Amino acid sequence: MIAIEGAYVLTMDGPDIAAGTVLVGDDGAIAAVGAQGAVAVPPGATTVRAAGHALLPGLVNCHNHAGMALLRGYGADLPLRRWLEDRIFPAEARLRSDDVYWGTLAAAAEMLRGGTTCFADMYFFEDEAARAVDDAGMRAVLSRGLVVLDPAAAAKLAEAEDFCRRHQGAAGGRITTMMAPHAEYTCPEPYLLEIDAVARRLGRPLHVHVAETAAEVQGSRDRHEGRSPVRYLHDLGLLRPGTLAAHCVHVDADDIALLVASGAAVSHNPASNCKLGSGVAPAARLLTAGAHVGLGTDGPASTDSLSMWETMRLAGWLAKAAGQDAAALPARTLLRWATRDGADALGLGGVCGRIAPGLRADLCLVDLRAPHLQPCADVPAALVYAATADDVAKVWVDGVPVAEGGAPSRIDTGRALAECAVRMRRLIEP
Ligand SMILES: [Zn+2]
């Protein structure tokens, strides 16, 4: 039993607790939550003294290609299409499976030390990503990205199905799976439908890029009788509860209505959309319309940081500036998107994303005593507008400490970064 005592607790499940006690059982589940003094701490519990800290659910990154940590910074300042076609696709063609292990492990080190306990991934060699997630002690929703440009598209679809069958519930339940048609513009209709048929057969959700750039939307309208990617995927039956639509930058009122009505979730990835010059997603309008929204970073070669603190802050800033409305996307909404709503978007709402008895103890403890966080009139505002990954003091997944004082507990970060440096040179300088 672990007793975390004295922190400002953002349960994301009800009112905050100014000085709380959270008990974590030996089974890795949250056993009790309440005000300090109101929760009986059993004798023998390991106590974590957390006054001066905020305790919140571990952050959930809803869109990532973690293995791309190998290509961080490569092709900087190119627009999406040239970045992909001139730099990323040729480098990825040289990827070996063990590259993805080390890339994902390095990304996991960055995420865990910054308080991110769970991420949704879409990449290749996902067996190796799963091995890295297991070794790191993280939680993840993994999917093998599928594009028909690949000459072996049919074999890759079979591989993706096999991956879902073998890894659903793996790593002691920390790994779940999705089927991932990369996007409308990389998957022609028969392939999209084949992938969807497999997803339905397996009972697994879809993870797909949607309306990331204006060019993508125009291409979809040209290819599909004037239909936007949202309308097209909706008409094919791919938007439904459980579907995770990454980006949704260039969506109009009709698209937003379809997203809401379908029950699909949106991963809003503001840093990637900024860096790749894709545009600014109408996040405040998605919120007002009632869409399910989580936050993501996109891959470490697109953003290039995997910090969910920067992601929350940027999402808030962009919505406020673009709408000339300081009330757009309040801090508490951004925290909810980064925790509870993100977990819901990944089908993990009954598992993590809130601090409530019975849920898995995926927790993030933030030290509020640094100068940029003091004095602290409003904890949610301090966390969203000023906190950084370096303020994260301690992180648990399934009740197991996985990072402390800026260092992942189960990853040899130095070795992982050295492996990535060597491998990146091979990928970009053949
Ligand atoms: Zn992406």
Boltz pocket constraint, residues with backbone or C-beta under 6 A from the ligand:
constraints:
  - pocket:
      binder: B
      contacts: [[A, 63], [A, 64], [A, 65], [A, 209], [A, 246], [A, 298], [A, 299]]
      max_distance: 6.0
